[in-house]
Amino acid sequence: MYKAFFLSAFALGILGGCATVPPEEDPVYLKLTDMEARLMRIERVIDNQSLLELAAQVDQLRTQTQALRGELETLRFDFDKDAERQREVYLDMDRRLQSMETRTIAQVASPRVNGESTLAGGAIPSGQLLVPGGSDRDNYQAAFDLLKEGRYQEAAAAFKQFLVVFPNSTVADNAQYWLAETYYVQRQFGESLPAFETVLSDYPESRKVPDALLKIGYCNYELKRLDAARSALAKVVQQYPDTTAARLASQRLERMSQENS
């Protein structure tokens, strides 16, 4: 009987002692707390890794964006340089062409002997070369000098005679073009038009073809043949792009559009 009493009392003492242990000293509580803390650390590590990956991706995208922006700026700079260079070339060629067409130089061909020019500022003898016995180049240059001096009627006669005597010259196409030009600068568009058309028909491989086609458009415009003018100018733009003639043709087409609006 006493033995059973003492066992019961001992058991109650143990249970009572466990019940009175504070949480911070309870092994089970401490174990759970430690596990929870470890779990939270693991979650933070996982979260931090996701953030690091996102940050890395953002940095990579930022780097790629900067690289693309740099390439875009380089392309824009190159494009601007090419456009400016092309514009300068066009303007230079246009100035040279206009100067060649309109300038007059106060020079008079001096008398020559031994097969050279016999012209001394007077009229050109009908049916006679400027440089009798001279080469095609000599006579071409003499006719072209008259054109530059503004002696258009004499230049026309000289170019006509040149084409009769030197039809197979390597500068025959140029002679035909400048013959047409002598009429054009005098606003004789009825004579100028077929002369320019001859450049196309007789010298289709000539470097003067784009300019001749342009002037065909101009002549038709002056003659009020607007459909023919548009057709010729459009051909210049389509067939000879990136040329001064094409740029001038585009300008005239735009002008015609504004006039009709």
Secondary structure, 3 states (H helix, E strand, C coil): CHHHHHHHHHHHHHHHHHHCCCHHHCHHHHHHHHHHHHHHHHHHHHHHHHHHHHHHHHHHHHHHHHHHHHHHHHHHHHHHHHHHHHHHHHHHHHHHHHHHHHCCCCCCCCCCCCCCCCCCCCCCCCCCCCCCCCCHHHHHHHHHHHHHCCCHHHHHHHHHHHHHHCCCCCCHHHHHHHHHHHHHHCCCHHHHHHHHHHHHHHCCCCCCHHHHHHHHHHHHHHCCCHHHHHHHHHHHHHHCCCCHHHHHHHHHHHHHHHHHC
